[in-house]
Amino acid sequence: MANVISEWVRCFVCGNKTRLQIRADTELKSFPLYCPKCRQESLIDAKDLLLKNI
Ligand SMILES: [Zn+2]
């Protein structure tokens, strides 16, 4: 089984780890990222493990 790199997505507001995990091959477009800690939602794009707050 291939070992795929994955990372937990951190909240853009407070820096807390969210429950969202992205992989090296994950692509997200205008994804509403919800943070359980500060209860904020941010729209994000994700590609090649790079995240962008849009
Ligand atoms: Zn947060």
mmCIF file of the protein (N, C-alpha, C, O) and its ligand, coordinates in Angstrom:
data_MODEL
# 
_entry.id   MODEL 
# 
loop_
_entity.id 
_entity.type 
_entity.pdbx_number_of_molecules 
1 polymer     1 
2 non-polymer 1 
# 
_entity_poly.entity_id                      1 
_entity_poly.type                           'polypeptide(L)' 
_entity_poly.nstd_linkage                   no 
_entity_poly.nstd_monomer                   no 
_entity_poly.pdbx_seq_one_letter_code       MANVISEWVRCFVCGNKTRLQIRADTELKSFPLYCPKCRQESLIDAKDLLLKNI 
_entity_poly.pdbx_seq_one_letter_code_can   MANVISEWVRCFVCGNKTRLQIRADTELKSFPLYCPKCRQESLIDAKDLLLKNI 
_entity_poly.pdbx_strand_id                 A 
# 
loop_
_entity_poly_seq.entity_id 
_entity_poly_seq.num 
_entity_poly_seq.mon_id 
_entity_poly_seq.hetero 
1 1  MET n 
1 2  ALA n 
1 3  ASN n 
1 4  VAL n 
1 5  ILE n 
1 6  SER n 
1 7  GLU n 
1 8  TRP n 
1 9  VAL n 
1 10 ARG n 
1 11 CYS n 
1 12 PHE n 
1 13 VAL n 
1 14 CYS n 
1 15 GLY n 
1 16 ASN n 
1 17 LYS n 
1 18 THR n 
1 19 ARG n 
1 20 LEU n 
1 21 GLN n 
1 22 ILE n 
1 23 ARG n 
1 24 ALA n 
1 25 ASP n 
1 26 THR n 
1 27 GLU n 
1 28 LEU n 
1 29 LYS n 
1 30 SER n 
1 31 PHE n 
1 32 PRO n 
1 33 LEU n 
1 34 TYR n 
1 35 CYS n 
1 36 PRO n 
1 37 LYS n 
1 38 CYS n 
1 39 ARG n 
1 40 GLN n 
1 41 GLU n 
1 42 SER n 
1 43 LEU n 
1 44 ILE n 
1 45 ASP n 
1 46 ALA n 
1 47 LYS n 
1 48 ASP n 
1 49 LEU n 
1 50 LEU n 
1 51 LEU n 
1 52 LYS n 
1 53 ASN n 
1 54 ILE n 
# 
loop_
_struct_asym.id 
_struct_asym.entity_id 
A 1 
B 2 
# 
loop_
_chem_comp.id 
_chem_comp.type 
_chem_comp.mon_nstd_flag 
ALA 'L-peptide linking' y 
ARG 'L-peptide linking' y 
ASN 'L-peptide linking' y 
ASP 'L-peptide linking' y 
CYS 'L-peptide linking' y 
GLN 'L-peptide linking' y 
GLU 'L-peptide linking' y 
GLY 'peptide linking'   y 
ILE 'L-peptide linking' y 
LEU 'L-peptide linking' y 
LYS 'L-peptide linking' y 
MET 'L-peptide linking' y 
PHE 'L-peptide linking' y 
PRO 'L-peptide linking' y 
SER 'L-peptide linking' y 
THR 'L-peptide linking' y 
TRP 'L-peptide linking' y 
TYR 'L-peptide linking' y 
VAL 'L-peptide linking' y 
ZN  non-polymer         . 
# 
_pdbx_entity_nonpoly.entity_id   2 
_pdbx_entity_nonpoly.name        ? 
_pdbx_entity_nonpoly.comp_id     ZN 
# 
_pdbx_nonpoly_scheme.asym_id         B 
_pdbx_nonpoly_scheme.entity_id       2 
_pdbx_nonpoly_scheme.mon_id          ZN 
_pdbx_nonpoly_scheme.ndb_seq_num     1 
_pdbx_nonpoly_scheme.pdb_seq_num     101 
_pdbx_nonpoly_scheme.auth_seq_num    101 
_pdbx_nonpoly_scheme.pdb_mon_id      ZN 
_pdbx_nonpoly_scheme.auth_mon_id     ZN 
_pdbx_nonpoly_scheme.pdb_strand_id   A 
_pdbx_nonpoly_scheme.pdb_ins_code    . 
# 
loop_
_atom_site.group_PDB 
_atom_site.id 
_atom_site.type_symbol 
_atom_site.label_atom_id 
_atom_site.label_alt_id 
_atom_site.label_comp_id 
_atom_site.label_asym_id 
_atom_site.label_entity_id 
_atom_site.label_seq_id 
_atom_site.pdbx_PDB_ins_code 
_atom_site.Cartn_x 
_atom_site.Cartn_y 
_atom_site.Cartn_z 
_atom_site.occupancy 
_atom_site.B_iso_or_equiv 
_atom_site.pdbx_formal_charge 
_atom_site.auth_seq_id 
_atom_site.auth_comp_id 
_atom_site.auth_asym_id 
_atom_site.auth_atom_id 
_atom_site.pdbx_PDB_model_num 
ATOM   1   N  N  . MET A 1 1  ? 0.839   -1.195 0.000  1.00 0.00 ? 1   MET A N  1 
ATOM   2   C  CA . MET A 1 1  ? 0.000   0.000  0.000  1.00 0.00 ? 1   MET A CA 1 
ATOM   3   C  C  . MET A 1 1  ? 0.881   1.255  0.000  1.00 0.00 ? 1   MET A C  1 
ATOM   4   O  O  . MET A 1 1  ? 1.843   1.352  0.762  1.00 0.00 ? 1   MET A O  1 
ATOM   5   N  N  . ALA A 1 2  ? 0.548   2.174  -0.835 1.00 0.00 ? 2   ALA A N  1 
ATOM   6   C  CA . ALA A 1 2  ? 1.330   3.401  -0.942 1.00 0.00 ? 2   ALA A CA 1 
ATOM   7   C  C  . ALA A 1 2  ? 1.122   4.282  0.288  1.00 0.00 ? 2   ALA A C  1 
ATOM   8   O  O  . ALA A 1 2  ? 0.021   4.377  0.831  1.00 0.00 ? 2   ALA A O  1 
ATOM   9   N  N  . ASN A 1 3  ? 2.181   4.906  0.700  1.00 0.00 ? 3   ASN A N  1 
ATOM   10  C  CA . ASN A 1 3  ? 2.097   5.809  1.839  1.00 0.00 ? 3   ASN A CA 1 
ATOM   11  C  C  . ASN A 1 3  ? 1.886   7.232  1.324  1.00 0.00 ? 3   ASN A C  1 
ATOM   12  O  O  . ASN A 1 3  ? 2.823   7.883  0.861  1.00 0.00 ? 3   ASN A O  1 
ATOM   13  N  N  . VAL A 1 4  ? 0.668   7.693  1.410  1.00 0.00 ? 4   VAL A N  1 
ATOM   14  C  CA . VAL A 1 4  ? 0.335   9.001  0.862  1.00 0.00 ? 4   VAL A CA 1 
ATOM   15  C  C  . VAL A 1 4  ? 0.492   10.080 1.927  1.00 0.00 ? 4   VAL A C  1 
ATOM   16  O  O  . VAL A 1 4  ? 0.032   9.935  3.060  1.00 0.00 ? 4   VAL A O  1 
ATOM   17  N  N  . ILE A 1 5  ? 1.150   11.159 1.534  1.00 0.00 ? 5   ILE A N  1 
ATOM   18  C  CA . ILE A 1 5  ? 1.323   12.282 2.453  1.00 0.00 ? 5   ILE A CA 1 
ATOM   19  C  C  . ILE A 1 5  ? -0.028  12.953 2.699  1.00 0.00 ? 5   ILE A C  1 
ATOM   20  O  O  . ILE A 1 5  ? -0.764  13.257 1.761  1.00 0.00 ? 5   ILE A O  1 
ATOM   21  N  N  . SER A 1 6  ? -0.337  13.174 3.963  1.00 0.00 ? 6   SER A N  1 
ATOM   22  C  CA . SER A 1 6  ? -1.565  13.901 4.273  1.00 0.00 ? 6   SER A CA 1 
ATOM   23  C  C  . SER A 1 6  ? -1.314  14.819 5.458  1.00 0.00 ? 6   SER A C  1 
ATOM   24  O  O  . SER A 1 6  ? -0.446  14.565 6.293  1.00 0.00 ? 6   SER A O  1 
ATOM   25  N  N  . GLU A 1 7  ? -2.087  15.885 5.511  1.00 0.00 ? 7   GLU A N  1 
ATOM   26  C  CA . GLU A 1 7  ? -1.908  16.868 6.585  1.00 0.00 ? 7   GLU A CA 1 
ATOM   27  C  C  . GLU A 1 7  ? -3.257  17.317 7.108  1.00 0.00 ? 7   GLU A C  1 
ATOM   28  O  O  . GLU A 1 7  ? -4.241  17.383 6.371  1.00 0.00 ? 7   GLU A O  1 
ATOM   29  N  N  . TRP A 1 8  ? -3.283  17.622 8.388  1.00 0.00 ? 8   TRP A N  1 
ATOM   30  C  CA . TRP A 1 8  ? -4.482  18.206 8.960  1.00 0.00 ? 8   TRP A CA 1 
ATOM   31  C  C  . TRP A 1 8  ? -4.525  19.687 8.597  1.00 0.00 ? 8   TRP A C  1 
ATOM   32  O  O  . TRP A 1 8  ? -3.517  20.391 8.657  1.00 0.00 ? 8   TRP A O  1 
ATOM   33  N  N  . VAL A 1 9  ? -5.693  20.128 8.227  1.00 0.00 ? 9   VAL A N  1 
ATOM   34  C  CA . VAL A 1 9  ? -5.854  21.532 7.863  1.00 0.00 ? 9   VAL A CA 1 
ATOM   35  C  C  . VAL A 1 9  ? -6.049  22.360 9.126  1.00 0.00 ? 9   VAL A C  1 
ATOM   36  O  O  . VAL A 1 9  ? -6.859  22.019 9.988  1.00 0.00 ? 9   VAL A O  1 
ATOM   37  N  N  . ARG A 1 10 ? -5.299  23.449 9.222  1.00 0.00 ? 10  ARG A N  1 
ATOM   38  C  CA . ARG A 1 10 ? -5.426  24.329 10.382 1.00 0.00 ? 10  ARG A CA 1 
ATOM   39  C  C  . ARG A 1 10 ? -6.368  25.490 10.073 1.00 0.00 ? 10  ARG A C  1 
ATOM   40  O  O  . ARG A 1 10 ? -6.449  25.966 8.941  1.00 0.00 ? 10  ARG A O  1 
ATOM   41  N  N  . CYS A 1 11 ? -7.070  25.928 11.104 1.00 0.00 ? 11  CYS A N  1 
ATOM   42  C  CA . CYS A 1 11 ? -7.989  27.056 10.976 1.00 0.00 ? 11  CYS A CA 1 
ATOM   43  C  C  . CYS A 1 11 ? -7.210  28.325 10.642 1.00 0.00 ? 11  CYS A C  1 
ATOM   44  O  O  . CYS A 1 11 ? -6.160  28.588 11.228 1.00 0.00 ? 11  CYS A O  1 
ATOM   45  N  N  . PHE A 1 12 ? -7.725  29.106 9.703  1.00 0.00 ? 12  PHE A N  1 
ATOM   46  C  CA . PHE A 1 12 ? -7.048  30.343 9.325  1.00 0.00 ? 12  PHE A CA 1 
ATOM   47  C  C  . PHE A 1 12 ? -7.242  31.436 10.367 1.00 0.00 ? 12  PHE A C  1 
ATOM   48  O  O  . PHE A 1 12 ? -6.475  32.399 10.405 1.00 0.00 ? 12  PHE A O  1 
ATOM   49  N  N  . VAL A 1 13 ? -8.244  31.298 11.199 1.00 0.00 ? 13  VAL A N  1 
ATOM   50  C  CA . VAL A 1 13 ? -8.547  32.322 12.192 1.00 0.00 ? 13  VAL A CA 1 
ATOM   51  C  C  . VAL A 1 13 ? -7.726  32.111 13.470 1.00 0.00 ? 13  VAL A C  1 
ATOM   52  O  O  . VAL A 1 13 ? -7.055  33.035 13.928 1.00 0.00 ? 13  VAL A O  1 
ATOM   53  N  N  . CYS A 1 14 ? -7.771  30.908 14.047 1.00 0.00 ? 14  CYS A N  1 
ATOM   54  C  CA . CYS A 1 14 ? -7.113  30.691 15.344 1.00 0.00 ? 14  CYS A CA 1 
ATOM   55  C  C  . CYS A 1 14 ? -5.928  29.728 15.266 1.00 0.00 ? 14  CYS A C  1 
ATOM   56  O  O  . CYS A 1 14 ? -5.198  29.590 16.248 1.00 0.00 ? 14  CYS A O  1 
ATOM   57  N  N  . GLY A 1 15 ? -5.716  29.063 14.139 1.00 0.00 ? 15  GLY A N  1 
ATOM   58  C  CA . GLY A 1 15 ? -4.576  28.171 14.001 1.00 0.00 ? 15  GLY A CA 1 
ATOM   59  C  C  . GLY A 1 15 ? -4.802  26.785 14.569 1.00 0.00 ? 15  GLY A C  1 
ATOM   60  O  O  . GLY A 1 15 ? -3.896  25.952 14.551 1.00 0.00 ? 15  GLY A O  1 
ATOM   61  N  N  . ASN A 1 16 ? -5.999  26.527 15.072 1.00 0.00 ? 16  ASN A N  1 
ATOM   62  C  CA . ASN A 1 16 ? -6.324  25.219 15.620 1.00 0.00 ? 16  ASN A CA 1 
ATOM   63  C  C  . ASN A 1 16 ? -6.460  24.177 14.509 1.00 0.00 ? 16  ASN A C  1 
ATOM   64  O  O  . ASN A 1 16 ? -6.866  24.499 13.393 1.00 0.00 ? 16  ASN A O  1 
ATOM   65  N  N  . LYS A 1 17 ? -6.121  22.946 14.820 1.00 0.00 ? 17  LYS A N  1 
ATOM   66  C  CA . LYS A 1 17 ? -6.326  21.873 13.850 1.00 0.00 ? 17  LYS A CA 1 
ATOM   67  C  C  . LYS A 1 17 ? -7.820  21.603 13.689 1.00 0.00 ? 17  LYS A C  1 
ATOM   68  O  O  . LYS A 1 17 ? -8.545  21.443 14.671 1.00 0.00 ? 17  LYS A O  1 
ATOM   69  N  N  . THR A 1 18 ? -8.264  21.556 12.443 1.00 0.00 ? 18  THR A N  1 
ATOM   70  C  CA . THR A 1 18 ? -9.665  21.208 12.200 1.00 0.00 ? 18  THR A CA 1 
ATOM   71  C  C  . THR A 1 18 ? -9.769  19.709 11.987 1.00 0.00 ? 18  THR A C  1 
ATOM   72  O  O  . THR A 1 18 ? -8.777  18.989 12.103 1.00 0.00 ? 18  THR A O  1 
ATOM   73  N  N  . ARG A 1 19 ? -10.960 19.244 11.676 1.00 0.00 ? 19  ARG A N  1 
ATOM   74  C  CA . ARG A 1 19 ? -11.130 17.802 11.452 1.00 0.00 ? 19  ARG A CA 1 
ATOM   75  C  C  . ARG A 1 19 ? -10.938 17.445 9.989  1.00 0.00 ? 19  ARG A C  1 
ATOM   76  O  O  . ARG A 1 19 ? -11.171 16.309 9.577  1.00 0.00 ? 19  ARG A O  1 
ATOM   77  N  N  . LEU A 1 20 ? -10.513 18.421 9.218  1.00 0.00 ? 20  LEU A N  1 
ATOM   78  C  CA . LEU A 1 20 ? -10.325 18.181 7.794  1.00 0.00 ? 20  LEU A CA 1 
ATOM   79  C  C  . LEU A 1 20 ? -8.883  17.789 7.508  1.00 0.00 ? 20  LEU A C  1 
ATOM   80  O  O  . LEU A 1 20 ? -7.941  18.443 7.956  1.00 0.00 ? 20  LEU A O  1 
ATOM   81  N  N  . GLN A 1 21 ? -8.736  16.728 6.767  1.00 0.00 ? 21  GLN A N  1 
ATOM   82  C  CA . GLN A 1 21 ? -7.409  16.250 6.391  1.00 0.00 ? 21  GLN A CA 1 
ATOM   83  C  C  . GLN A 1 21 ? -7.300  16.292 4.872  1.00 0.00 ? 21  GLN A C  1 
ATOM   84  O  O  . GLN A 1 21 ? -8.214  15.872 4.163  1.00 0.00 ? 21  GLN A O  1 
ATOM   85  N  N  . ILE A 1 22 ? -6.182  16.799 4.383  1.00 0.00 ? 22  ILE A N  1 
ATOM   86  C  CA . ILE A 1 22 ? -5.993  16.783 2.934  1.00 0.00 ? 22  ILE A CA 1 
ATOM   87  C  C  . ILE A 1 22 ? -4.782  15.942 2.580  1.00 0.00 ? 22  ILE A C  1 
ATOM   88  O  O  . ILE A 1 22 ? -3.820  15.836 3.340  1.00 0.00 ? 22  ILE A O  1 
ATOM   89  N  N  . ARG A 1 23 ? -4.863  15.357 1.419  1.00 0.00 ? 23  ARG A N  1 
ATOM   90  C  CA . ARG A 1 23 ? -3.773  14.536 0.919  1.00 0.00 ? 23  ARG A CA 1 
ATOM   91  C  C  . ARG A 1 23 ? -3.043  15.270 -0.188 1.00 0.00 ? 23  ARG A C  1 
ATOM   92  O  O  . ARG A 1 23 ? -3.496  16.308 -0.669 1.00 0.00 ? 23  ARG A O  1 
ATOM   93  N  N  . ALA A 1 24 ? -1.909  14.719 -0.584 1.00 0.00 ? 24  ALA A N  1 
ATOM   94  C  CA . ALA A 1 24 ? -1.109  15.349 -1.638 1.00 0.00 ? 24  ALA A CA 1 
ATOM   95  C  C  . ALA A 1 24 ? -1.902  15.488 -2.935 1.00 0.00 ? 24  ALA A C  1 
ATOM   96  O  O  . ALA A 1 24 ? -1.644  16.389 -3.734 1.00 0.00 ? 24  ALA A O  1 
ATOM   97  N  N  . ASP A 1 25 ? -2.867  14.594 -3.141 1.00 0.00 ? 25  ASP A N  1 
ATOM   98  C  CA . ASP A 1 25 ? -3.649  14.641 -4.373 1.00 0.00 ? 25  ASP A CA 1 
ATOM   99  C  C  . ASP A 1 25 ? -5.035  15.240 -4.169 1.00 0.00 ? 25  ASP A C  1 
ATOM   100 O  O  . ASP A 1 25 ? -5.888  15.144 -5.051 1.00 0.00 ? 25  ASP A O  1 
ATOM   101 N  N  . THR A 1 26 ? -5.264  15.856 -3.017 1.00 0.00 ? 26  THR A N  1 
ATOM   102 C  CA . THR A 1 26 ? -6.560  16.490 -2.753 1.00 0.00 ? 26  THR A CA 1 
ATOM   103 C  C  . THR A 1 26 ? -6.649  17.847 -3.437 1.00 0.00 ? 26  THR A C  1 
ATOM   104 O  O  . THR A 1 26 ? -5.714  18.646 -3.401 1.00 0.00 ? 26  THR A O  1 
ATOM   105 N  N  . GLU A 1 27 ? -7.784  18.081 -4.054 1.00 0.00 ? 27  GLU A N  1 
ATOM   106 C  CA . GLU A 1 27 ? -8.028  19.403 -4.637 1.00 0.00 ? 27  GLU A CA 1 
ATOM   107 C  C  . GLU A 1 27 ? -9.375  19.916 -4.144 1.00 0.00 ? 27  GLU A C  1 
ATOM   108 O  O  . GLU A 1 27 ? -10.402 19.253 -4.295 1.00 0.00 ? 27  GLU A O  1 
ATOM   109 N  N  . LEU A 1 28 ? -9.353  21.107 -3.553 1.00 0.00 ? 28  LEU A N  1 
ATOM   110 C  CA . LEU A 1 28 ? -10.582 21.719 -3.065 1.00 0.00 ? 28  LEU A CA 1 
ATOM   111 C  C  . LEU A 1 28 ? -10.762 23.081 -3.707 1.00 0.00 ? 28  LEU A C  1 
ATOM   112 O  O  . LEU A 1 28 ? -9.801  23.819 -3.926 1.00 0.00 ? 28  LEU A O  1 
ATOM   113 N  N  . LYS A 1 29 ? -12.006 23.396 -4.002 1.00 0.00 ? 29  LYS A N  1 
ATOM   114 C  CA . LYS A 1 29 ? -12.297 24.687 -4.602 1.00 0.00 ? 29  LYS A CA 1 
ATOM   115 C  C  . LYS A 1 29 ? -13.465 25.306 -3.833 1.00 0.00 ? 29  LYS A C  1 
ATOM   116 O  O  . LYS A 1 29 ? -14.556 24.738 -3.776 1.00 0.00 ? 29  LYS A O  1 
ATOM   117 N  N  . SER A 1 30 ? -13.219 26.480 -3.243 1.00 0.00 ? 30  SER A N  1 
ATOM   118 C  CA . SER A 1 30 ? -14.245 27.176 -2.460 1.00 0.00 ? 30  SER A CA 1 
ATOM   119 C  C  . SER A 1 30 ? -14.880 26.252 -1.426 1.00 0.00 ? 30  SER A C  1 
ATOM   120 O  O  . SER A 1 30 ? -16.103 26.156 -1.328 1.00 0.00 ? 30  SER A O  1 
ATOM   121 N  N  . PHE A 1 31 ? -14.043 25.585 -0.668 1.00 0.00 ? 31  PHE A N  1 
ATOM   122 C  CA . PHE A 1 31 ? -14.519 24.655 0.351  1.00 0.00 ? 31  PHE A CA 1 
ATOM   123 C  C  . PHE A 1 31 ? -14.738 25.385 1.678  1.00 0.00 ? 31  PHE A C  1 
ATOM   124 O  O  . PHE A 1 31 ? -13.831 26.056 2.170  1.00 0.00 ? 31  PHE A O  1 
ATOM   125 N  N  . PRO A 1 32 ? -15.935 25.260 2.260  1.00 0.00 ? 32  PRO A N  1 
ATOM   126 C  CA . PRO A 1 32 ? -16.185 25.908 3.550  1.00 0.00 ? 32  PRO A CA 1 
ATOM   127 C  C  . PRO A 1 32 ? -15.565 25.128 4.696  1.00 0.00 ? 32  PRO A C  1 
ATOM   128 O  O  . PRO A 1 32 ? -16.084 24.097 5.125  1.00 0.00 ? 32  PRO A O  1 
ATOM   129 N  N  . LEU A 1 33 ? -14.443 25.642 5.181  1.00 0.00 ? 33  LEU A N  1 
ATOM   130 C  CA . LEU A 1 33 ? -13.728 24.995 6.276  1.00 0.00 ? 33  LEU A CA 1 
ATOM   131 C  C  . LEU A 1 33 ? -14.286 25.476 7.611  1.00 0.00 ? 33  LEU A C  1 
ATOM   132 O  O  . LEU A 1 33 ? -14.251 26.666 7.921  1.00 0.00 ? 33  LEU A O  1 
ATOM   133 N  N  . TYR A 1 34 ? -14.799 24.535 8.391  1.00 0.00 ? 34  TYR A N  1 
ATOM   134 C  CA . TYR A 1 34 ? -15.383 24.897 9.682  1.00 0.00 ? 34  TYR A CA 1 
ATOM   135 C  C  . TYR A 1 34 ? -14.413 24.551 10.806 1.00 0.00 ? 34  TYR A C  1 
ATOM   136 O  O  . TYR A 1 34 ? -13.860 23.452 10.841 1.00 0.00 ? 34  TYR A O  1 
ATOM   137 N  N  . CYS A 1 35 ? -14.212 25.487 11.714 1.00 0.00 ? 35  CYS A N  1 
ATOM   138 C  CA . CYS A 1 35 ? -13.342 25.261 12.859 1.00 0.00 ? 35  CYS A CA 1 
ATOM   139 C  C  . CYS A 1 35 ? -14.193 24.981 14.094 1.00 0.00 ? 35  CYS A C  1 
ATOM   140 O  O  . CYS A 1 35 ? -15.024 25.810 14.464 1.00 0.00 ? 35  CYS A O  1 
ATOM   141 N  N  . PRO A 1 36 ? -14.002 23.828 14.743 1.00 0.00 ? 36  PRO A N  1 
ATOM   142 C  CA . PRO A 1 36 ? -14.797 23.492 15.924 1.00 0.00 ? 36  PRO A CA 1 
ATOM   143 C  C  . PRO A 1 36 ? -14.410 24.319 17.147 1.00 0.00 ? 36  PRO A C  1 
ATOM   144 O  O  . PRO A 1 36 ? -15.169 24.384 18.114 1.00 0.00 ? 36  PRO A O  1 
ATOM   145 N  N  . LYS A 1 37 ? -13.240 24.950 17.115 1.00 0.00 ? 37  LYS A N  1 
ATOM   146 C  CA . LYS A 1 37 ? -12.786 25.712 18.276 1.00 0.00 ? 37  LYS A CA 1 
ATOM   147 C  C  . LYS A 1 37 ? -13.359 27.127 18.295 1.00 0.00 ? 37  LYS A C  1 
ATOM   148 O  O  . LYS A 1 37 ? -13.988 27.534 19.272 1.00 0.00 ? 37  LYS A O  1 
ATOM   149 N  N  . CYS A 1 38 ? -13.140 27.874 17.214 1.00 0.00 ? 38  CYS A N  1 
ATOM   150 C  CA . CYS A 1 38 ? -13.624 29.260 17.214 1.00 0.00 ? 38  CYS A CA 1 
ATOM   151 C  C  . CYS A 1 38 ? -14.938 29.398 16.449 1.00 0.00 ? 38  CYS A C  1 
ATOM   152 O  O  . CYS A 1 38 ? -15.494 30.492 16.348 1.00 0.00 ? 38  CYS A O  1 
ATOM   153 N  N  . ARG A 1 39 ? -15.428 28.287 15.915 1.00 0.00 ? 39  ARG A N  1 
ATOM   154 C  CA . ARG A 1 39 ? -16.735 28.249 15.242 1.00 0.00 ? 39  ARG A CA 1 
ATOM   155 C  C  . ARG A 1 39 ? -16.849 29.240 14.093 1.00 0.00 ? 39  ARG A C  1 
ATOM   156 O  O  . ARG A 1 39 ? -17.912 29.804 13.833 1.00 0.00 ? 39  ARG A O  1 
ATOM   157 N  N  . GLN A 1 40 ? -15.732 29.433 13.419 1.00 0.00 ? 40  GLN A N  1 
ATOM   158 C  CA . GLN A 1 40 ? -15.724 30.287 12.240 1.00 0.00 ? 40  GLN A CA 1 
ATOM   159 C  C  . GLN A 1 40 ? -15.649 29.403 11.009 1.00 0.00 ? 40  GLN A C  1 
ATOM   160 O  O  . GLN A 1 40 ? -15.127 28.289 11.048 1.00 0.00 ? 40  GLN A O  1 
ATOM   161 N  N  . GLU A 1 41 ? -16.173 29.918 9.940  1.00 0.00 ? 41  GLU A N  1 
ATOM   162 C  CA . GLU A 1 41 ? -16.082 29.199 8.692  1.00 0.00 ? 41  GLU A CA 1 
ATOM   163 C  C  . GLU A 1 41 ? -15.274 30.045 7.718  1.00 0.00 ? 41  GLU A C  1 
ATOM   164 O  O  . GLU A 1 41 ? -15.544 31.235 7.554  1.00 0.00 ? 41  GLU A O  1 
ATOM   165 N  N  . SER A 1 42 ? -14.285 29.438 7.072  1.00 0.00 ? 42  SER A N  1 
ATOM   166 C  CA . SER A 1 42 ? -13.527 30.166 6.052  1.00 0.00 ? 42  SER A CA 1 
ATOM   167 C  C  . SER A 1 42 ? -13.584 29.375 4.753  1.00 0.00 ? 42  SER A C  1 
ATOM   168 O  O  . SER A 1 42 ? -13.572 28.144 4.754  1.00 0.00 ? 42  SER A O  1 
ATOM   169 N  N  . LEU A 1 43 ? -13.645 30.101 3.655  1.00 0.00 ? 43  LEU A N  1 
ATOM   170 C  CA . LEU A 1 43 ? -13.622 29.459 2.352  1.00 0.00 ? 43  LEU A CA 1 
ATOM   171 C  C  . LEU A 1 43 ? -12.177 29.225 1.947  1.00 0.00 ? 43  LEU A C  1 
ATOM   172 O  O  . LEU A 1 43 ? -11.351 30.137 1.996  1.00 0.00 ? 43  LEU A O  1 
ATOM   173 N  N  . ILE A 1 44 ? -11.883 28.014 1.553  1.00 0.00 ? 44  ILE A N  1 
ATOM   174 C  CA . ILE A 1 44 ? -10.499 27.714 1.187  1.00 0.00 ? 44  ILE A CA 1 
ATOM   175 C  C  . ILE A 1 44 ? -10.406 27.016 -0.167 1.00 0.00 ? 44  ILE A C  1 
ATOM   176 O  O  . ILE A 1 44 ? -11.338 26.348 -0.614 1.00 0.00 ? 44  ILE A O  1 
ATOM   177 N  N  . ASP A 1 45 ? -9.270  27.192 -0.792 1.00 0.00 ? 45  ASP A N  1 
ATOM   178 C  CA . ASP A 1 45 ? -8.861  26.391 -1.938 1.00 0.00 ? 45  ASP A CA 1 
ATOM   179 C  C  . ASP A 1 45 ? -7.682  25.543 -1.480 1.00 0.00 ? 45  ASP A C  1 
ATOM   180 O  O  . ASP A 1 45 ? -6.868  25.997 -0.676 1.00 0.00 ? 45  ASP A O  1 
ATOM   181 N  N  . ALA A 1 46 ? -7.585  24.339 -1.975 1.00 0.00 ? 46  ALA A N  1 
ATOM   182 C  CA . ALA A 1 46 ? -6.449  23.489 -1.632 1.00 0.00 ? 46  ALA A CA 1 
ATOM   183 C  C  . ALA A 1 46 ? -5.990  22.716 -2.850 1.00 0.00 ? 46  ALA A C  1 
ATOM   184 O  O  . ALA A 1 46 ? -6.784  22.125 -3.583 1.00 0.00 ? 46  ALA A O  1 
ATOM   185 N  N  . LYS A 1 47 ? -4.672  22.742 -3.042 1.00 0.00 ? 47  LYS A N  1 
ATOM   186 C  CA . LYS A 1 47 ? -4.081  21.957 -4.121 1.00 0.00 ? 47  LYS A CA 1 
ATOM   187 C  C  . LYS A 1 47 ? -2.616  21.710 -3.801 1.00 0.00 ? 47  LYS A C  1 
ATOM   188 O  O  . LYS A 1 47 ? -1.913  22.611 -3.344 1.00 0.00 ? 47  LYS A O  1 
ATOM   189 N  N  . ASP A 1 48 ? -2.155  20.479 -4.045 1.00 0.00 ? 48  ASP A N  1 
ATOM   190 C  CA . ASP A 1 48 ? -0.770  20.089 -3.763 1.00 0.00 ? 48  ASP A CA 1 
ATOM   191 C  C  . ASP A 1 48 ? -0.361  20.437 -2.336 1.00 0.00 ? 48  ASP A C  1 
ATOM   192 O  O  . ASP A 1 48 ? 0.747   20.920 -2.102 1.00 0.00 ? 48  ASP A O  1 
ATOM   193 N  N  . LEU A 1 49 ? -1.243  20.194 -1.400 1.00 0.00 ? 49  LEU A N  1 
ATOM   194 C  CA . LEU A 1 49 ? -1.027  20.459 0.035  1.00 0.00 ? 49  LEU A CA 1 
ATOM   195 C  C  . LEU A 1 49 ? -0.848  21.947 0.356  1.00 0.00 ? 49  LEU A C  1 
ATOM   196 O  O  . LEU A 1 49 ? -0.416  22.304 1.452  1.00 0.00 ? 49  LEU A O  1 
ATOM   197 N  N  . LEU A 1 50 ? -1.177  22.792 -0.590 1.00 0.00 ? 50  LEU A N  1 
ATOM   198 C  CA . LEU A 1 50 ? -1.132  24.230 -0.341 1.00 0.00 ? 50  LEU A CA 1 
ATOM   199 C  C  . LEU A 1 50 ? -2.553  24.755 -0.144 1.00 0.00 ? 50  LEU A C  1 
ATOM   200 O  O  . LEU A 1 50 ? -3.466  24.444 -0.908 1.00 0.00 ? 50  LEU A O  1 
ATOM   201 N  N  . LEU A 1 51 ? -2.705  25.557 0.901  1.00 0.00 ? 51  LEU A N  1 
ATOM   202 C  CA . LEU A 1 51 ? -4.027  26.071 1.229  1.00 0.00 ? 51  LEU A CA 1 
ATOM   203 C  C  . LEU A 1 51 ? -4.082  27.572 0.992  1.00 0.00 ? 51  LEU A C  1 
ATOM   204 O  O  . LEU A 1 51 ? -3.114  28.297 1.221  1.00 0.00 ? 51  LEU A O  1 
ATOM   205 N  N  . LYS A 1 52 ? -5.235  28.010 0.531  1.00 0.00 ? 52  LYS A N  1 
ATOM   206 C  CA . LYS A 1 52 ? -5.410  29.440 0.285  1.00 0.00 ? 52  LYS A CA 1 
ATOM   207 C  C  . LYS A 1 52 ? -6.744  29.864 0.858  1.00 0.00 ? 52  LYS A C  1 
ATOM   208 O  O  . LYS A 1 52 ? -7.777  29.256 0.576  1.00 0.00 ? 52  LYS A O  1 
ATOM   209 N  N  . ASN A 1 53 ? -6.717  30.899 1.654  1.00 0.00 ? 53  ASN A N  1 
ATOM   210 C  CA . ASN A 1 53 ? -7.941  31.453 2.220  1.00 0.00 ? 53  ASN A CA 1 
ATOM   211 C  C  . ASN A 1 53 ? -8.521  32.445 1.201  1.00 0.00 ? 53  ASN A C  1 
ATOM   212 O  O  . ASN A 1 53 ? -7.885  33.444 0.863  1.00 0.00 ? 53  ASN A O  1 
ATOM   213 N  N  . ILE A 1 54 ? -9.737  32.156 0.717  1.00 0.00 ? 54  ILE A N  1 
ATOM   214 C  CA . ILE A 1 54 ? -10.273 33.011 -0.345 1.00 0.00 ? 54  ILE A CA 1 
ATOM   215 C  C  . ILE A 1 54 ? -11.460 33.828 0.129  1.00 0.00 ? 54  ILE A C  1 
ATOM   216 O  O  . ILE A 1 54 ? -12.027 34.600 -0.644 1.00 0.00 ? 54  ILE A O  1 
HETATM 217 ZN ZN . ZN  B 2 .  ? -10.507 28.495 14.538 1.00 0.00 2 101 ZN  A ZN 1 
# 
